[in-house]
Every structure is written in structure tokens, then in C-alpha cells.
């Protein structure tokens, strides 16, 4: 929910500022709007005494454009995020989050509304992703991320966001940051309602891209070799125990698979403009 901060008493605003975790943020003013991060059940729970809030800075057109150019409207930068509220763009800064005693907010609040479902999902992913993500090996990730961006694969998946649910990646050895070679598989999770022609289109696009990356890294001794066993049929470190299909329906990805697969940061693909 979004609260009108302009209606709060000065002592409440002072408490919100003082309740920020990082000292240097405590001197910054509270924006005209506040987003309540705590869930409704926690707010209603009498045994839960804390409410988390984050100021929402209303951006002008120039600020909004610059923020979107830096992809702050996608939950991929865990320091800042831009969400839409009606016709406004609101900027959130993780350093400005306050943990405030409920008693501080006992006076009636002026609620301005709620973020829509899309923006709420982005907000949740932004907060959860800060903690609930396991990094990929550096040598793999640099090559993989750069290739996806240069080949326009994020844009390709974003345009099919209604059909693409997630991107799952298998990497071995997963604990070696600078290995000379990695076994890799990429599986795009397809929604059950995806039309067959879109499913085939995604499969063909990914197969072609992964084949290219497999060949490029295999021929350059100056970079790590990314061996896509799902392309070559050969696995350096042994056949994975999980699915290695390039595309798979949601119902075909099991909890057992998820023990070995990790979701890639698909913020760009899952949340189109």
C-alpha cells in the first residue's frame, strides 16, 4: 500500500528517518509518498511490532527516462528500483528503508492506493532477490551475460514474456570462479498455454544461440570453454541428473530438477516495458 507522507506529523517523519539502518541516510528527507513493504498479515499481527517502509520519490520526465535507461525499472539492480503508480514513476532506494514501530503510525493514515499486480511482483523480486540468489561462477557469468545481451536474447524473451516463465541454468563445476571449462545447460521454462509455434520459435532461437556460444568459447583459448552438452551430446564432468532440455513446459520441471538448476536473473525477460 502507498501512504501520503505529506499528511504525517513531523515527529513521525523524524522517527522514519531515524529508523534507517545506514546512518548517512538518516539525514535525507522523507519523500511525499511511502510504500509499506510489510505484508498485511504482519501489520495485523499484534505480536509483530515493526512495519517496514520505503520512501517513494516521484520522478519527473527527465529523471524517469534516465532511470529507465539504467534499467532501474527492472528488479536487477538491488540498490534502486522504479515502479509505476498510476501515471507516476516512483524511485525506491534500498538504503532508505525504515523499520518503524507500529505505535509510531498509530494516527490515521491517508492511503493513496496499491501498486498493480505487475509492480507488486517487481517490488517483491527486488527485495527477495537481494538475499535469495546464489551467484554463478564469474568466468561463466561474464561470457554468458555478455553474449545474451549482444545477441538480443533478453529482448527476444521479453517480447514473449507471456509464454516464457523462467530461464533455468545448470553449471558445473559451480564452485570454481575461474575454471578453464564448464558444463552448461540452459532450459527455458514455457507456460502451459504457450502456442506451439511460439514454443518452436523459442526453441530454435535458443538452440542457435547456444550452439554459437558453444563453438565460440571452444575455439578461443583465452576464455573459459562453455560446453553445452545439450548441443554437443558430450559432458566433461558427467551427465547432469536434471533435465537438460532447451525448452520444457512448467509441469515438466520437477522439484528434483531445481536441486541442480538455478534460475538466471530473468528480470529483463519477465517484466516487459
VEXDREN-2710 file (C-alpha; in Angstrom, 1 decimal):
% VEXDREN-2710
k/r/px/py/pz
1/UNK/0.0/0.0/0.0
2/UNK/1.1/3.6/-0.6
3/UNK/0.8/6.2/2.1
4/UNK/0.6/10.0/1.7
5/UNK/3.7/11.1/3.7
6/UNK/2.8/14.8/3.5
7/UNK/0.0/14.2/6.0
8/UNK/2.3/12.7/8.6
9/UNK/3.3/14.7/11.7
10/UNK/6.9/16.0/11.9
11/UNK/7.7/13.6/14.8
12/UNK/6.6/10.6/12.8
13/UNK/8.7/11.7/9.8
14/UNK/11.7/12.1/12.2
15/UNK/11.2/8.6/13.5
16/UNK/11.1/7.2/10.0
17/UNK/14.4/8.9/9.2
18/UNK/16.0/7.7/12.4
19/UNK/14.9/4.1/11.8
20/UNK/17.0/3.7/8.7
21/UNK/19.8/1.1/9.0
22/UNK/22.5/3.2/7.4
23/UNK/23.5/6.3/9.4
24/UNK/24.2/8.5/6.3
25/UNK/20.7/8.0/5.0
26/UNK/19.1/9.3/8.2
27/UNK/19.6/12.9/7.2
28/UNK/17.7/12.5/3.9
29/UNK/14.2/13.8/3.8
30/UNK/11.1/11.6/3.5
31/UNK/9.5/11.7/0.1
32/UNK/5.9/12.7/-0.4
33/UNK/4.9/9.1/-0.7
34/UNK/5.8/6.0/1.3
35/UNK/5.4/2.3/0.3
36/UNK/4.6/-0.1/3.0
37/UNK/6.8/-3.2/2.5
38/UNK/5.4/-5.3/5.3
39/UNK/2.7/-7.8/4.5
40/UNK/-0.8/-7.3/5.6
41/UNK/-0.7/-10.3/7.9
42/UNK/2.3/-8.8/9.7
43/UNK/0.7/-5.5/10.0
44/UNK/-2.4/-7.1/11.5
45/UNK/-0.4/-9.4/13.8
46/UNK/-0.4/-7.9/17.4
47/UNK/2.8/-9.8/18.1
48/UNK/4.6/-8.1/15.3
49/UNK/5.7/-4.6/16.4
50/UNK/7.6/-3.4/13.3
51/UNK/6.5/-2.1/10.0
52/UNK/8.9/-1.7/7.1
53/UNK/8.5/1.4/4.9
54/UNK/10.4/2.9/1.9
55/UNK/10.1/6.4/0.6
56/UNK/8.9/6.7/-3.0
57/UNK/10.4/9.6/-4.8
58/UNK/8.1/10.9/-7.7
59/UNK/10.3/11.3/-10.8
60/UNK/10.0/14.0/-13.4
61/UNK/10.1/13.0/-17.0
62/UNK/13.8/13.5/-17.4
63/UNK/14.6/11.5/-14.2
64/UNK/12.3/8.8/-15.3
65/UNK/14.0/8.5/-18.7
66/UNK/17.4/8.3/-17.2
67/UNK/16.4/5.7/-14.6
68/UNK/14.8/3.5/-17.2
69/UNK/17.9/3.8/-19.4
70/UNK/19.8/2.3/-16.4
71/UNK/17.2/-0.4/-16.1
72/UNK/16.1/0.7/-12.6
73/UNK/12.5/-0.3/-13.7
74/UNK/13.7/-4.0/-13.7
75/UNK/14.4/-5.8/-10.4
76/UNK/18.1/-6.4/-11.4
77/UNK/19.7/-3.5/-9.5
78/UNK/19.2/-4.3/-5.9
79/UNK/20.0/-0.8/-4.7
80/UNK/17.4/1.1/-6.6
81/UNK/14.1/0.4/-8.3
82/UNK/11.5/2.3/-10.3
83/UNK/7.9/1.3/-10.1
84/UNK/4.8/2.7/-11.8
85/UNK/1.8/4.0/-9.8
86/UNK/-0.9/5.3/-12.0
87/UNK/0.7/7.8/-14.2
88/UNK/3.7/8.4/-12.0
89/UNK/7.1/6.7/-11.8
90/UNK/8.4/6.2/-8.2
91/UNK/12.0/5.6/-7.4
92/UNK/12.9/3.5/-4.4
93/UNK/16.3/3.3/-2.7
94/UNK/17.1/0.3/-0.5
95/UNK/19.2/2.5/1.8
96/UNK/16.1/4.5/2.7
97/UNK/14.1/1.5/4.1
98/UNK/13.0/2.1/7.6
99/UNK/11.9/-0.4/10.3
100/UNK/9.4/1.6/12.3
101/UNK/7.5/0.7/15.5
102/UNK/3.8/0.3/14.7
103/UNK/2.9/2.6/17.6
104/UNK/4.6/5.4/15.6
105/UNK/2.0/5.1/12.9
106/UNK/-1.0/4.8/15.2
107/UNK/-2.6/8.0/13.9
108/UNK/-4.9/7.6/10.9
109/UNK/-3.0/7.3/7.6
110/UNK/-4.1/8.6/4.3
111/UNK/-3.8/5.7/1.9
112/UNK/-3.3/6.6/-1.8
113/UNK/-3.8/3.2/-3.2
114/UNK/-1.9/0.0/-4.2
115/UNK/0.6/-0.9/-6.8
116/UNK/-0.9/-3.1/-9.5
117/UNK/0.0/-6.8/-9.7
118/UNK/2.9/-6.4/-12.1
119/UNK/4.5/-3.7/-10.0
120/UNK/4.0/-5.6/-6.8
121/UNK/5.7/-8.7/-8.3
122/UNK/8.6/-6.5/-9.4
123/UNK/8.9/-5.0/-5.9
124/UNK/8.9/-8.4/-4.2
125/UNK/11.5/-9.7/-6.6
126/UNK/13.6/-6.7/-5.9
127/UNK/13.6/-7.3/-2.2
128/UNK/13.8/-11.1/-2.2
129/UNK/16.5/-11.1/-4.9
130/UNK/18.8/-9.1/-2.8
131/UNK/19.2/-12.1/-0.5
132/UNK/17.8/-15.2/-2.2
133/UNK/20.3/-15.6/-5.1
134/UNK/23.4/-17.7/-5.5
135/UNK/25.9/-16.2/-7.8
136/UNK/27.2/-18.1/-10.9
137/UNK/30.9/-18.7/-11.4
138/UNK/32.4/-15.5/-12.6
139/UNK/34.2/-16.8/-15.7
140/UNK/30.9/-18.4/-16.9
141/UNK/28.7/-15.5/-15.9
142/UNK/30.7/-12.8/-17.7
143/UNK/30.6/-14.7/-21.0
144/UNK/27.0/-15.8/-20.7
145/UNK/25.6/-12.4/-19.7
146/UNK/27.6/-10.5/-22.4
147/UNK/26.5/-13.0/-25.1
148/UNK/22.8/-12.8/-24.2
149/UNK/22.9/-9.0/-24.3
150/UNK/24.9/-8.8/-27.6
151/UNK/22.6/-11.3/-29.3
152/UNK/19.5/-9.5/-28.2
153/UNK/18.2/-12.6/-26.4
154/UNK/16.8/-10.7/-23.4
155/UNK/14.8/-8.6/-25.8
156/UNK/13.6/-11.7/-27.6
157/UNK/12.4/-13.3/-24.4
158/UNK/10.9/-10.1/-23.2
159/UNK/8.7/-9.9/-26.2
160/UNK/7.4/-13.4/-25.3
161/UNK/7.0/-12.7/-21.6
162/UNK/3.5/-14.2/-21.5
163/UNK/4.9/-17.6/-22.7
164/UNK/8.3/-17.6/-21.0
165/UNK/8.1/-18.3/-17.3
166/UNK/11.8/-18.6/-16.4
167/UNK/15.3/-19.5/-17.5
168/UNK/17.0/-22.3/-15.7
169/UNK/20.8/-22.9/-15.9
170/UNK/23.0/-25.8/-15.0
171/UNK/26.7/-25.1/-14.5
172/UNK/29.4/-27.5/-13.4
173/UNK/31.7/-27.1/-11.6
174/UNK/29.6/-24.5/-9.8
175/UNK/32.1/-23.6/-7.1
176/UNK/35.0/-22.7/-9.3
177/UNK/35.1/-19.0/-10.2
178/UNK/37.8/-19.2/-12.9
179/UNK/37.6/-22.8/-14.3
180/UNK/39.1/-23.4/-17.7
181/UNK/35.9/-25.1/-18.8
182/UNK/32.3/-25.6/-17.7
183/UNK/29.5/-27.9/-18.5
184/UNK/26.4/-25.8/-19.1
185/UNK/22.8/-26.3/-20.0
186/UNK/20.1/-23.7/-20.4
187/UNK/16.4/-24.6/-20.1
188/UNK/13.7/-22.1/-21.0
189/UNK/10.5/-22.8/-19.0
190/UNK/7.5/-22.4/-21.2
191/UNK/4.0/-21.7/-19.9
192/UNK/1.4/-24.4/-20.4
193/UNK/-0.8/-22.0/-22.5
194/UNK/2.1/-21.2/-25.0
195/UNK/1.1/-21.8/-28.6
196/UNK/3.1/-24.5/-30.4
197/UNK/4.5/-22.1/-32.9
198/UNK/5.9/-19.8/-30.2
199/UNK/7.3/-22.8/-28.3
200/UNK/9.1/-23.9/-31.5
201/UNK/10.3/-20.4/-32.2
202/UNK/11.9/-20.1/-28.7
203/UNK/13.5/-23.5/-29.0
204/UNK/15.0/-22.7/-32.4
205/UNK/16.3/-19.3/-31.3
206/UNK/17.9/-20.6/-28.1
207/UNK/19.4/-23.7/-29.9
208/UNK/21.0/-21.5/-32.5
209/UNK/22.4/-19.1/-29.9
210/UNK/23.7/-21.8/-27.5
211/UNK/25.3/-23.6/-30.4
212/UNK/27.1/-20.4/-31.4
213/UNK/28.3/-19.7/-27.9
214/UNK/29.4/-23.4/-27.5
215/UNK/31.5/-23.1/-30.7
216/UNK/33.0/-19.6/-30.0
217/UNK/34.2/-20.4/-26.5
218/UNK/35.5/-23.8/-27.6
219/UNK/37.7/-22.1/-30.2
220/UNK/39.2/-19.3/-28.1
221/UNK/41.9/-20.4/-25.7
222/UNK/41.8/-17.1/-24.0
223/UNK/38.4/-17.6/-22.4
224/UNK/36.6/-20.3/-20.5
225/UNK/35.1/-23.1/-22.6
226/UNK/31.3/-23.3/-22.1
227/UNK/30.5/-26.8/-23.1
228/UNK/26.8/-27.0/-23.8
229/UNK/26.3/-30.8/-23.5
230/UNK/22.7/-30.4/-24.7
231/UNK/24.2/-29.2/-28.0
232/UNK/27.2/-31.5/-28.3
233/UNK/25.9/-34.5/-26.5
234/UNK/29.1/-34.8/-24.5
235/UNK/29.6/-33.8/-20.9
236/UNK/33.0/-33.1/-19.5
237/UNK/32.0/-33.7/-15.8
238/UNK/29.4/-36.3/-16.4
239/UNK/25.7/-36.3/-17.4
240/UNK/23.7/-34.0/-15.2
241/UNK/21.0/-35.6/-13.1
242/UNK/18.5/-32.9/-14.0
243/UNK/16.6/-32.0/-17.2
244/UNK/18.8/-30.6/-20.0
245/UNK/16.1/-29.8/-22.5
246/UNK/16.4/-26.4/-24.2
247/UNK/12.7/-25.8/-23.6
248/UNK/10.4/-27.5/-21.1
249/UNK/6.9/-27.0/-20.0
250/UNK/6.4/-25.8/-16.5
251/UNK/4.8/-29.2/-15.5
252/UNK/7.9/-31.0/-16.7
253/UNK/10.4/-29.2/-14.3
254/UNK/10.3/-31.0/-11.0
255/UNK/11.5/-30.2/-7.5
256/UNK/14.3/-32.7/-8.1
257/UNK/15.4/-30.7/-11.1
258/UNK/15.5/-27.5/-9.1
259/UNK/18.1/-29.1/-6.8
260/UNK/20.6/-28.8/-9.6
261/UNK/19.2/-25.9/-11.7
262/UNK/19.4/-22.3/-10.8
263/UNK/17.2/-19.6/-12.2
264/UNK/19.0/-17.0/-14.1
265/UNK/18.2/-13.3/-13.4
266/UNK/15.5/-13.0/-15.9
267/UNK/14.3/-9.6/-14.7
268/UNK/14.7/-8.2/-18.2
269/UNK/12.7/-11.0/-19.8
270/UNK/9.9/-11.4/-17.1
271/UNK/9.0/-7.7/-16.8
272/UNK/8.5/-6.0/-20.2
273/UNK/8.0/-2.3/-20.5
END
